[in-house]
């Protein structure tokens, strides 16, 4: 079973799993000082306004979120992003961000422990049509 928000892509020297989980999304947003939505717009084929660090951080964190050890992810990034033409990696980063956005916006197939607060029935507010006593 694949992890929610994961995408398997042919990239660099093989096929890799990329995933932006909550911690990776928070880190990429912090490092780039942009929301994931803003990153998606920058990376979009329609905009093509991405910066080098946008692509680099999305792919590095996506590899880590996909299960790769951080030191190995950094080595891949150095070899296949830092040393290659920028445009080669932008579309891969865009696919990773879109998968991350699907994860954020989806209400299905969440890993355990990631329940949506809106799905709980623990509200203290009265239901519509009910009065408070």
N, C-alpha and C positions, 0 to 999 in steps of 0.2 A: 504494500500500500504506500502510495506517495504521500509526502507531507503536504499539508495545505499551503498553498502559495508557492510551492516549488515548481520549477520549470527545468527540464533537462534540455540542454542545448549543445550543439557541436560548436566548440570554441577552442582556439589555440591548437593544442596537440591532441585533443580527444573530445569526448562527450562528458559534460559536467552538469551536476545539479546545482542550481542557484536558487536561493531562497532568502527573501527579505522578511524575517520574522519581526516581531515587535521591537526587540532590542536592536536589530540591524537597522530598522526603519528609523528609530530614534537616533541612532548614531549617525546615519547618513544625513538626516535632517540637521543635526547639530553641526556636523563637520562642514556641510555645504550652506548652512544658514538658509535653508529652503525647505518647504514642505515637499512631500513625495509627489504631490500634484504638480507643483512648480517644476520639479525635476522632470516629470513626464512631459510637460510642455516643452522644456528645453531640449529634451532628447528626441522629441517627435520628428518624424521625417518631414512634416509640414513646416516646422520651425527651424530645426537644425541650428539651435543657438547654444548648444551645450559647451561647457568648458571641459578642458582635459581632466581636471580633478573630479568633475561630476561623473564621468565615465569610469575613472579609476576607482573611486570610492564605492560606487554602485557594484561594480564587478568584484572588488575585493570583499566587501561585506556580503554580497550574494553568495560567493564561494564559501565563506565562513558559515553563513546561515544554512547552506546546503550540506554542511558536514565536514568541510575541509578544515584542517588545522590552520590557525592564523598564520603561522610561519610559512606554511606551504602556499597559502593563498597569496601572501605577499610576494613570494618568489615567482609565482605565475604572473602576477600583475607586473612585476618588474620586467619579466622576460617578454610577455606578450602584449603589454600595453605601453610601457615606458619605451620600449625599443622598436615599436611598430608604428606605421602611419595611424594617426588619430582616427580617421574615418573608418578604419577596419573594425573598431570595437563599439562604435556609437549605437548601432542597431541592436547589438547584443545587450547592451546596457538598457536600452529602451524596453526590450522584451522582459528583462528582469524586473524593471520598475513596474511594468504593466501587471506582471504576475503578483508583485507586492501589493499593488492597488486592488487587484481582484481579491486578495487575501483580506485586506482591510475592509472592503465593502461587502464581502460575502457573509451570509448568515448560515451557510451550509458547510458541513464537513469540517468543523473546527476541531483541532486537537483538544483533548481533555484539558480542563483548566482555563480555557479561553472562551467561556460562555459570555454571551452578550447580556449586559445588565438589563436590557429591555425585555429579555425573555423570562426573567425571574418574576415571581408573583409576590415579592416581598414589599410591594409598595404600601406606604402608609396613607396614601391619598384615597379618598372615597371613590368608588366606581361611579361612572356617569349615572345620574338618576338616584344615587344614594345620598342620604344626608348624614352629617356627622352628629354624633350624640354628645 
